[in-house]
């Protein structure tokens, strides 16, 4: 049985049982191999954009004898899948802006997908913004720390109902704000302290319009975090 990080194992808990999964940016294909071995998914496509990771994923699948369950494909983002080919998509271990760009470029290929499980290393707000613009309902969120890094997981499903977040929800995550656990507090206290240091430096800068706008945005973020973790 393959072992994977706590972060990736947590991601697999959101994959509906029996899914046909696409793991985009699969690296060594650890996640789909684990999900197949655990009986979580029926089969998977592991997508990689670069030849080196593609070869690593292919070799991993072959070494575990899972070629009948997992197909490794070389391609950019969601171009490795066709519409209605998979029921769940995982994109993990990238920046939130990159993940949202991958979704935007390939959104026509998401037809038939019933769940997105996304794990940004930073910038989750970009993903929530994409959900809002593309009618994907955020259904669950979690936050965890591993190796002194904090990660968020966002789970979404398609909807016909318009989705809206306020600025604070988009930044912090509505489910995470509501739970407000110790990891959430640790992350945002750290971010707030960093923003406060930047603000002090900006106060010393020449008062241009750009500086004024940056200061105002930082103050809004600081206030949002202060309210959320008080």
C-alpha positions in Angstrom: 0.0 0.0 0.0 1.4 3.4 -1.0 1.7 6.1 1.6 1.0 9.7 1.0 1.3 13.0 2.9 -1.4 14.0 5.4 -2.3 16.8 3.0 -3.0 14.6 0.1 -4.7 12.0 2.3 -7.1 14.7 3.5 -7.8 15.7 -0.1 -8.8 12.1 -0.9 -11.5 12.2 1.9 -13.5 14.6 -0.3 -13.5 12.4 -3.4 -16.9 10.7 -3.7 -16.7 6.9 -3.6 -16.7 5.2 -7.0 -15.7 8.4 -8.8 -13.7 8.5 -12.0 -11.0 10.9 -11.1 -8.8 13.4 -12.9 -5.7 14.4 -10.9 -4.3 17.4 -12.7 -0.6 18.1 -12.0 -0.3 14.6 -10.6 3.5 14.6 -10.2 4.3 11.0 -9.2 0.6 10.0 -9.3 0.7 9.3 -5.6 -2.9 10.5 -5.0 -4.7 8.4 -7.7 -2.6 5.4 -6.8 -3.6 5.7 -3.1 -7.3 6.4 -4.0 -7.4 3.3 -6.2 -5.7 1.1 -3.6 -8.1 2.3 -0.9 -11.1 1.6 -3.1 -12.2 5.2 -3.2 -12.3 5.6 -6.9 -13.0 3.2 -9.8 -10.4 4.6 -12.1 -8.3 7.7 -12.8 -6.5 9.9 -15.2 -3.3 11.4 -14.0 -2.4 14.5 -16.0 1.1 16.1 -16.2 2.3 19.0 -18.4 6.0 18.2 -18.3 7.8 15.1 -19.6 9.8 14.4 -16.4 6.8 14.3 -14.0 4.8 12.4 -16.6 7.4 9.7 -16.8 7.6 9.6 -13.0 3.8 9.1 -12.8 3.8 6.5 -15.5 6.6 4.5 -13.8 4.8 4.7 -10.4 1.5 3.4 -11.8 3.4 0.6 -13.6 5.4 -0.4 -10.6 2.2 -0.8 -8.6 0.5 -2.7 -11.3 -2.3 -0.2 -11.7 -2.2 0.4 -15.4 -5.7 -1.0 -15.8 -7.1 1.6 -13.4 -4.9 4.7 -13.9 -4.1 6.2 -17.2 -1.2 8.8 -17.2 -1.6 11.5 -19.9 0.7 14.3 -21.0 -1.0 17.6 -21.5 -1.6 21.1 -20.2 -4.2 21.3 -17.4 -7.6 20.1 -18.2 -6.8 19.3 -21.8 -5.9 15.8 -20.7 -9.6 15.1 -20.2 -12.7 15.2 -22.5 -16.1 16.5 -21.4 -18.1 13.9 -19.5 -15.1 11.6 -19.1 -14.6 12.1 -15.3 -16.8 12.8 -12.4 -14.3 14.4 -10.0 -11.3 16.6 -10.5 -8.4 17.2 -8.0 -5.9 20.0 -8.5 -3.5 20.1 -5.5 -0.2 21.7 -4.6 -0.2 24.8 -6.8 -1.0 28.5 -6.2 -4.6 29.5 -6.2 -4.2 31.9 -9.1 -2.7 29.1 -11.3 -5.4 26.7 -10.3 -8.1 29.3 -11.2 -6.3 29.9 -14.5 -6.3 26.1 -15.2 -10.0 26.0 -14.5 -10.8 29.0 -16.7 -8.8 27.7 -19.7 -10.4 24.3 -19.5 -13.9 25.0 -18.1 -15.6 23.5 -21.2 -14.0 20.2 -20.3 -15.7 20.2 -16.9 -19.0 19.1 -18.3 -20.1 16.0 -16.3 -17.8 16.8 -13.4 -19.8 16.6 -10.1 -17.1 17.8 -7.7 -13.9 19.8 -7.7 -11.4 19.3 -4.9 -8.8 22.0 -4.9 -5.8 22.4 -2.6 -4.0 25.7 -3.2 -0.7 26.4 -1.5 -1.7 30.1 -1.4 -4.2 32.5 -2.9 -7.4 30.5 -2.3 -9.3 33.8 -2.8 -8.7 33.5 -6.6 -10.4 30.1 -6.6 -13.4 31.4 -4.7 -13.6 34.3 -7.1 -13.7 31.8 -10.0 -16.4 29.7 -8.3 -18.5 32.9 -8.0 -18.1 33.8 -11.7 -18.7 30.2 -13.0 -21.6 28.9 -10.8 -19.7 26.4 -8.7 -21.0 26.2 -5.1 -18.5 25.9 -2.3 -19.7 23.0 -0.2 -16.8 22.3 2.1 -13.5 23.8 3.2 -10.7 22.6 5.5 -7.4 23.9 6.7 -4.4 21.9 7.9 -0.7 22.3 8.8 2.0 20.0 7.6 5.8 20.5 7.8 5.2 24.0 9.1 3.1 25.0 6.1 -0.6 25.7 6.2 -2.9 24.5 3.4 -6.5 25.0 2.5 -8.8 22.6 0.7 -11.8 23.8 -1.2 -14.6 21.5 -2.4 -17.2 22.7 -4.9 -20.1 21.3 -6.9 -21.9 22.8 -10.0 -25.0 24.8 -9.4 -27.6 26.8 -11.3 -28.0 29.2 -8.4 -25.9 32.4 -8.5 -23.0 32.3 -6.0 -21.8 35.4 -4.1 -19.1 35.9 -1.5 -18.5 39.1 0.3 -14.9 40.4 0.4 -14.1 38.8 3.7 -15.6 35.4 2.7 -13.6 35.5 -0.5 -10.4 36.1 1.4 -10.8 33.9 4.4 -13.3 31.3 3.3 -16.9 31.2 4.8 -16.6 27.6 6.2 -13.2 28.3 7.7 -14.3 31.6 9.2 -17.2 29.9 10.8 -15.1 27.1 12.3 -12.2 29.5 13.2 -9.9 26.7 14.5 -6.4 27.1 15.8 -4.8 26.5 12.4 -7.0 29.2 10.8 -6.1 31.6 13.5 -2.4 30.8 13.2 -2.4 31.4 9.4 -4.2 34.7 9.5 -2.4 36.1 12.5 0.8 35.5 10.6 -0.6 37.1 7.4 -1.9 40.1 9.4 1.5 40.7 11.0 3.1 40.6 7.6 0.5 43.1 6.2 1.1 45.4 9.2 4.8 45.4 8.5 4.2 46.3 4.9 1.8 49.1 5.9 4.5 50.6 8.1 6.9 50.7 5.2 4.2 52.2 2.9 3.5 55.0 5.4 7.1 56.1 4.7 6.7 56.1 0.9 5.8 59.0 -1.3 2.0 59.4 -1.2 1.1 58.5 -4.8 -2.3 57.2 -5.9 -0.9 53.7 -6.2 0.5 53.8 -2.7 -2.8 55.1 -1.3 -4.7 52.3 -3.0 -2.3 49.6 -1.6 -2.5 51.1 1.9 -6.3 51.1 1.7 -6.4 47.4 0.5 -4.1 46.4 3.3 -6.1 48.1 5.9 -9.3 46.4 4.7 -7.6 43.0 4.9 -6.2 43.7 8.4 -9.6 44.8 9.6 -11.2 41.7 8.1 -8.8 39.3 9.8 -9.1 41.3 13.1 -12.9 40.8 13.0 -12.6 37.1 12.1 -10.2 36.0 14.8 -11.1 38.3 17.7 
